[in-house]
Amino acid sequence: MRHVAALIVGGGPAGSAAAIRLAAHGARPLLVERHADADALCGGFVSWRTIDRLAGLGVDADTLNRDRLTRVTLFAGDRVREAALPRPALGVSRRHLDRVLRAAAVRSGAAVETGVTVRHVDGLAAHLADGAVLSGDALFLATGKHDLRGLARPAAARGDDPTLGIRVRLAASPALTAALAGRIELYLFDRGYAGIALQEDGSANLCMAVHRSRLHAAGSPHDLLAALGRAQPQLAERLAHLAPGEPVDAIANVPYGWRQRRGVPGLFRLGDQAGVIPSLAGEGMGIALGSGMDAADAWHAGGPAAAAAWQARFGRRLARPLAVAGAVRRVAEGGWSAAAVAMMPPGLIRMMAHATRLTR
């Protein structure tokens, strides 16, 4: 058994943020990650506040994407509304973001090991696929939307009609760049919604959250995309950039709205393992980075024992953004979304964008 002071399971934004901050506090954390180089299913939206958090970790946002998103356009049926974002944001692929953040973690002094698969957790010990065991005085759980046996989120959080995440890539082209430059598009439809934004390589990330019943009614992810394109011509124009045979990535049973309200000594649950905000809000990355940084600061101040109080405190910080995002999501997925968009002033869109950010 290998033992370390601070063990981080998961090398996405939450885990890397924790590693960078722990190293800054004088620790030498060990971060383990299953994939050496993967593009996790994610909306890829980095908000203005998340850009500030990246700067606090020593990461220049221009290394992710030099282009900025300044406007959001909502589509619901034949209704369209556009508003300025409170401050410029950006789009980035998770593959690129994870590379940049892990490199920053290594530069900070953290140990990062990839190709390490954790099968289950027992207490503060991680049991690996090769039979080895890693343990820590403190365990930072940063596995995103994927649960680990021994620390899985409750099945009841998924609901009776669980939500699936679906993502496809739209191939880069001058026409796509011209259509999407400077803005993110959000499409609202019955029992789901989709977001599209340009990434650092000129391709576009189309990521959607859809209830299982809607996907089953359509037949398959490709059938669903085709049906949505027929209903919304603007979306059909974007889907024309979907290359034949382009794979569709999916993840099942996303427990939107769930948050961890209590903690135990030694265990810091980060990112989606602390709380899952509806992706429509575009604050998942912010919560991931914020939780990693804040948990590392709590560890520095109080050691592993600080985890219980920190988890409860962070859960309270998540209450407002999750509640607001949940209310917006219910409107977006309901049959009245077109009417709601028609009556929505741009100022209200900006207010909702502010209200769904994680407070400092």
C-alpha positions as CSV (number, residue, x, y, z in Angstrom):
1,M,0.0,0.0,0.0
2,R,1.3,3.4,-0.9
3,H,0.4,6.2,1.5
4,V,0.4,10.0,0.8
5,A,-0.8,13.0,2.8
6,A,-3.2,14.1,0.1
7,L,-4.6,11.7,-2.6
8,I,-6.7,13.1,-5.5
9,V,-8.7,10.7,-7.6
10,G,-9.6,12.3,-10.9
11,G,-7.6,14.6,-13.2
12,G,-10.3,17.0,-14.5
13,P,-10.6,20.6,-13.5
14,A,-11.6,20.0,-9.9
15,G,-8.7,17.5,-9.2
16,S,-6.1,19.6,-11.0
17,A,-7.2,22.8,-9.2
18,A,-6.9,21.0,-5.8
19,A,-3.5,19.7,-6.8
20,I,-2.2,23.1,-7.8
21,R,-3.5,24.8,-4.6
22,L,-2.3,22.0,-2.3
23,A,1.2,22.2,-3.8
24,A,1.1,26.0,-3.3
25,H,0.4,25.3,0.4
26,G,3.6,23.1,0.6
27,A,2.0,19.7,0.1
28,R,3.1,17.2,-2.6
29,P,-0.3,15.7,-3.5
30,L,-0.6,12.7,-5.6
31,L,-3.2,13.0,-8.4
32,V,-4.3,9.8,-10.2
33,E,-6.3,9.7,-13.4
34,R,-7.6,6.8,-15.6
35,H,-7.1,8.5,-19.0
36,A,-3.9,9.9,-20.2
37,D,-5.6,12.0,-22.9
38,A,-9.4,12.0,-23.3
39,D,-12.1,14.5,-24.2
40,A,-14.6,14.3,-21.4
41,L,-18.2,14.9,-22.1
42,C,-18.7,18.6,-21.2
43,G,-20.2,21.8,-22.5
44,G,-16.8,23.4,-22.5
45,F,-18.1,26.8,-21.4
46,V,-15.7,28.8,-19.3
47,S,-17.4,31.8,-17.7
48,W,-16.0,35.2,-16.8
49,R,-15.7,34.2,-13.2
50,T,-14.1,30.9,-14.1
51,I,-11.5,32.8,-16.1
52,D,-10.7,34.7,-12.9
53,R,-10.3,31.4,-11.0
54,L,-7.9,30.1,-13.7
55,A,-5.8,33.2,-13.3
56,G,-5.7,32.5,-9.5
57,L,-4.2,29.1,-10.4
58,G,-1.6,30.7,-12.7
59,V,-3.3,29.7,-15.9
60,D,-3.7,32.3,-18.6
61,A,-7.1,32.0,-20.4
62,D,-5.5,32.7,-23.7
63,T,-3.7,29.4,-23.5
64,L,-7.1,27.8,-23.7
65,N,-8.7,29.9,-26.4
66,R,-7.8,33.4,-27.5
67,D,-11.3,34.1,-28.8
68,R,-14.0,35.2,-26.5
69,L,-17.7,34.7,-26.2
70,T,-19.6,37.9,-25.5
71,R,-23.3,37.1,-26.3
72,V,-25.8,34.3,-25.8
73,T,-28.7,33.5,-28.1
74,L,-31.7,31.5,-27.0
75,F,-33.9,29.5,-29.5
76,A,-37.2,28.0,-28.5
77,G,-39.5,27.0,-31.3
78,D,-39.8,30.1,-33.5
79,R,-38.8,32.5,-30.7
80,V,-35.3,34.0,-30.4
81,R,-33.7,36.2,-27.8
82,E,-30.2,37.5,-27.6
83,A,-28.3,39.2,-24.7
84,A,-24.8,40.2,-23.8
85,L,-23.0,38.1,-21.3
86,P,-22.0,39.9,-18.1
87,R,-18.3,39.6,-19.1
88,P,-16.5,37.8,-21.9
89,A,-16.3,34.0,-21.6
90,L,-14.7,31.3,-23.8
91,G,-15.2,27.8,-25.2
92,V,-12.6,25.0,-24.9
93,S,-12.5,21.3,-25.3
94,R,-12.1,19.3,-22.1
95,R,-9.1,17.5,-23.7
96,H,-7.2,20.8,-24.0
97,L,-8.4,22.2,-20.7
98,D,-7.3,19.1,-18.8
99,R,-3.9,19.0,-20.5
100,V,-3.2,22.7,-19.6
101,L,-4.4,22.2,-16.0
102,R,-2.5,19.0,-15.4
103,A,0.7,20.6,-16.8
104,A,0.2,23.4,-14.3
105,A,-0.3,20.9,-11.5
106,V,3.0,19.2,-12.4
107,R,4.8,22.6,-12.6
108,S,3.4,23.5,-9.1
109,G,5.1,20.4,-7.6
110,A,2.2,17.9,-7.6
111,A,2.7,14.3,-8.6
112,V,0.4,13.3,-11.5
113,E,0.0,9.7,-12.6
114,T,-2.2,8.8,-15.6
115,G,-3.4,5.3,-16.7
116,V,-4.4,4.6,-13.1
117,T,-7.9,3.0,-12.8
118,V,-9.6,3.2,-9.4
119,R,-12.1,0.4,-9.0
120,H,-13.5,1.3,-5.6
121,V,-12.9,3.3,-2.4
122,D,-12.9,2.0,1.1
123,G,-12.6,4.7,3.7
124,L,-9.7,6.9,2.5
125,A,-8.1,4.0,0.5
126,A,-8.4,3.7,-3.3
127,H,-8.3,0.1,-4.7
128,L,-6.8,0.0,-8.2
129,A,-7.6,-2.3,-11.1
130,D,-4.1,-3.9,-10.8
131,G,-4.7,-4.8,-7.2
132,A,-2.6,-2.1,-5.7
133,V,-4.0,0.2,-3.0
134,L,-3.4,3.9,-2.6
135,S,-4.4,5.7,0.7
136,G,-4.2,9.2,2.0
137,D,-4.6,11.2,5.2
138,A,-7.1,13.1,3.1
139,L,-8.9,11.9,-0.1
140,F,-10.1,14.4,-2.7
141,L,-12.8,12.8,-4.8
142,A,-12.8,14.5,-8.3
143,T,-14.3,11.9,-10.6
144,G,-16.9,14.2,-12.2
145,K,-20.2,12.7,-13.2
146,H,-18.8,9.2,-12.9
147,D,-19.4,7.5,-9.5
148,L,-17.0,5.2,-7.7
149,R,-18.1,2.1,-5.9
150,G,-18.1,2.9,-2.2
151,L,-18.8,6.6,-2.7
152,A,-21.6,6.6,-5.2
153,R,-24.2,9.4,-5.1
154,P,-27.7,8.2,-4.2
155,A,-29.7,6.6,-7.0
156,A,-32.8,8.6,-6.0
157,A,-31.0,11.8,-7.1
158,R,-31.5,10.6,-10.7
159,G,-35.3,10.9,-10.6
160,D,-37.9,8.8,-12.4
161,D,-37.0,10.1,-15.9
162,P,-33.2,10.5,-15.6
163,T,-31.2,13.0,-17.7
164,L,-28.6,11.9,-20.2
165,G,-25.7,14.0,-21.5
166,I,-25.0,13.8,-25.2
167,R,-22.2,15.4,-27.1
168,V,-21.1,15.6,-30.8
169,R,-18.4,17.6,-32.5
170,L,-19.2,19.9,-35.5
171,A,-16.3,20.1,-37.9
172,A,-14.5,23.4,-38.3
173,S,-15.2,25.5,-41.3
174,P,-15.2,29.2,-42.2
175,A,-19.0,29.1,-42.4
176,L,-19.3,27.7,-38.9
177,T,-16.8,30.2,-37.5
178,A,-18.8,33.1,-39.1
179,A,-22.1,31.8,-37.7
180,L,-20.9,31.2,-34.1
181,A,-18.1,33.7,-33.6
182,G,-18.4,35.5,-30.3
183,R,-21.5,33.8,-29.0
184,I,-23.0,30.7,-27.5
185,E,-26.3,29.3,-28.8
186,L,-28.8,27.6,-26.5
187,Y,-31.7,25.6,-28.0
188,L,-34.7,24.8,-25.7
189,F,-37.0,21.9,-26.5
190,D,-39.4,19.5,-24.9
191,R,-37.6,17.6,-22.1
192,G,-34.1,18.9,-23.0
193,Y,-31.8,21.6,-24.2
194,A,-28.6,22.0,-26.2
195,G,-25.7,24.4,-26.3
196,I,-23.3,25.1,-29.1
197,A,-20.0,27.0,-28.9
198,L,-16.7,27.2,-30.8
199,Q,-13.7,25.5,-29.3
200,E,-10.0,26.4,-29.5
201,D,-9.4,24.4,-32.8
202,G,-12.4,26.0,-34.7
203,S,-14.7,23.0,-34.3
204,A,-17.9,23.5,-32.3
205,N,-19.0,21.5,-29.3
206,L,-22.7,20.6,-29.4
207,C,-23.7,19.3,-25.9
208,M,-27.2,18.5,-24.8
209,A,-29.0,17.3,-21.7
210,V,-32.1,15.3,-22.5
211,H,-34.5,13.2,-20.5
212,R,-34.4,9.5,-21.2
213,S,-38.1,9.5,-22.2
214,R,-37.4,12.0,-25.0
215,L,-34.4,10.1,-26.3
216,H,-36.4,6.8,-26.3
217,A,-39.3,8.5,-28.2
218,A,-36.8,9.6,-30.9
219,G,-35.1,6.2,-31.1
220,S,-31.4,7.1,-31.0
221,P,-29.2,10.2,-30.5
222,H,-28.8,10.6,-34.3
223,D,-32.6,10.3,-34.7
224,L,-33.1,12.9,-31.9
225,L,-30.7,15.4,-33.6
226,A,-32.5,14.9,-36.9
227,A,-35.9,15.6,-35.3
228,L,-34.6,18.7,-33.5
229,G,-33.1,20.0,-36.7
230,R,-36.4,19.6,-38.5
231,A,-38.2,21.5,-35.7
232,Q,-35.6,24.3,-35.5
233,P,-34.1,25.4,-38.9
234,Q,-31.2,27.3,-37.2
235,L,-30.1,24.2,-35.4
236,A,-30.4,22.3,-38.7
237,E,-27.9,24.7,-40.2
238,R,-25.4,23.9,-37.4
239,L,-26.0,20.2,-37.8
240,A,-25.0,20.4,-41.4
241,H,-21.5,20.6,-40.1
242,L,-21.8,17.2,-38.4
243,A,-19.4,14.9,-40.3
244,P,-20.8,11.5,-41.5
245,G,-19.9,8.8,-38.9
246,E,-19.0,11.4,-36.2
247,P,-19.3,9.5,-32.9
248,V,-21.9,10.5,-30.4
249,D,-20.6,10.6,-26.8
250,A,-23.2,10.0,-24.0
251,I,-23.4,9.6,-20.2
252,A,-26.4,8.3,-18.4
253,N,-28.2,9.2,-15.2
254,V,-26.8,12.7,-14.5
255,P,-28.3,13.8,-11.1
256,Y,-28.8,17.5,-11.9
257,G,-29.7,19.5,-8.7
258,W,-28.0,17.0,-6.3
259,R,-25.6,18.4,-3.7
260,Q,-23.6,16.9,-0.9
261,R,-24.9,18.5,2.3
262,R,-22.8,16.7,4.9
263,G,-19.2,15.6,5.1
264,V,-16.9,13.2,7.0
265,P,-13.4,13.8,8.2
266,G,-10.7,13.2,5.6
267,L,-13.0,13.2,2.5
268,F,-13.3,16.2,0.3
269,R,-15.9,15.7,-2.5
270,L,-15.2,18.1,-5.4
271,G,-16.9,19.3,-8.6
272,D,-19.9,17.2,-9.7
273,Q,-19.2,14.9,-6.6
274,A,-20.0,18.0,-4.5
275,G,-23.0,19.2,-6.5
276,V,-24.4,18.9,-10.0
277,I,-25.6,22.1,-11.6
278,P,-27.8,21.9,-14.7
279,S,-25.5,22.4,-17.6
280,L,-27.7,25.1,-19.0
281,A,-26.2,27.5,-16.4
282,G,-22.7,27.0,-17.8
283,E,-21.2,27.0,-14.3
284,G,-20.0,23.4,-14.0
285,M,-16.4,24.3,-14.7
286,G,-16.6,27.2,-12.2
287,I,-17.9,24.8,-9.4
288,A,-15.2,22.3,-10.3
289,L,-12.3,24.8,-10.0
290,G,-13.9,26.6,-7.0
291,S,-14.4,23.4,-5.1
292,G,-10.8,22.2,-5.7
293,M,-9.3,25.5,-4.6
294,D,-11.5,26.0,-1.6
295,A,-11.1,22.4,-0.4
296,A,-7.3,22.7,-0.6
297,D,-7.4,25.9,1.4
298,A,-9.6,24.2,4.1
299,W,-7.1,21.3,4.2
300,H,-4.2,23.8,4.7
301,A,-6.1,25.5,7.5
302,G,-7.4,22.5,9.4
303,G,-5.9,19.3,7.9
304,P,-8.0,16.2,7.0
305,A,-10.4,16.8,9.9
306,A,-11.6,20.0,8.2
307,A,-13.3,18.1,5.4
308,A,-16.6,17.6,7.3
309,A,-17.2,21.2,8.0
310,W,-15.9,22.3,4.6
311,Q,-18.3,19.9,2.8
312,A,-21.3,21.3,4.7
313,R,-20.2,24.9,4.1
314,F,-19.6,24.3,0.4
315,G,-23.0,22.6,0.1
316,R,-24.6,25.8,1.4
317,R,-22.7,27.9,-1.1
318,L,-24.1,25.7,-3.9
319,A,-27.7,26.1,-2.7
320,R,-28.6,29.3,-4.6
321,P,-26.9,28.6,-8.0
322,L,-28.4,25.1,-8.1
323,A,-31.9,26.3,-7.1
324,V,-31.9,29.1,-9.7
325,A,-30.4,26.8,-12.4
326,G,-33.0,24.2,-11.6
327,A,-35.9,26.7,-12.0
328,V,-34.5,27.9,-15.3
329,R,-34.1,24.3,-16.4
330,R,-37.7,23.4,-15.6
331,V,-38.9,26.3,-17.8
332,A,-36.4,25.4,-20.6
333,E,-37.6,21.8,-20.7
334,G,-41.3,22.5,-20.3
335,G,-43.9,23.0,-23.0
336,W,-44.0,26.8,-22.2
337,S,-40.4,27.5,-23.1
338,A,-41.2,29.3,-26.3
339,A,-43.7,31.6,-24.6
340,A,-41.2,32.2,-21.8
341,V,-38.4,33.2,-24.2
342,A,-40.8,35.5,-26.1
343,M,-41.4,37.5,-22.9
344,M,-37.9,37.4,-21.6
345,P,-36.0,40.7,-21.6
346,P,-32.3,40.6,-22.2
347,G,-31.7,42.1,-18.7
348,L,-33.3,39.0,-17.2
349,I,-30.9,36.7,-19.0
350,R,-28.0,38.6,-17.6
351,M,-29.5,38.4,-14.1
352,M,-29.9,34.6,-14.4
353,A,-26.3,34.4,-15.6
354,H,-25.1,36.2,-12.4
355,A,-27.4,34.2,-10.1
356,T,-26.1,30.9,-11.2
357,R,-22.5,31.7,-10.5
358,L,-20.7,30.2,-7.5
359,T,-20.0,33.0,-5.0
360,R,-16.5,33.5,-4.0
